[in-house]
């Protein structure tokens, strides 16, 4: 898989977005942005920020970094940067893989004060992951597929993670 200067990784929770994005950012010497960090209020669980504030933060990040990788499940945010012609990657490994990955997810200290707090939200997360396949909108499979299909730039649909150790180094 070629490492481009700008990459947007989109998919369900548990699809492997963070793992792939970290590897690609490292391989391409790019700045990395987890869209959760701009979508949600800091120090609050499941409280979203005003949409324009998140879009503004994303635009500032992209403008400040010549090489970037963004990742998240927020189709509206990803859609807001497609004019910058990133390589769009839609990760779609299927419901069971996403559920299994969420169950095996290590503690995310940037999101939860403790592993116990994170585990307390696991059932809610699993419900969210399962609902992704039946809902409409920018946070759903239907929304992600519509965004992917409408995008005329470079794109790739992955049903599993590539061998991360074989990612090429960045382009000049």
Helices and strands as residue ranges (DSSP letters): E 6-11, H 17-28, E 31-34, H 36-39, H 51-64, E 68-72, H 75-79, G 82-84, E 87-91, H 95-103, H 115-120, H 122-131, H 141-150, E 155-158, G 164-166
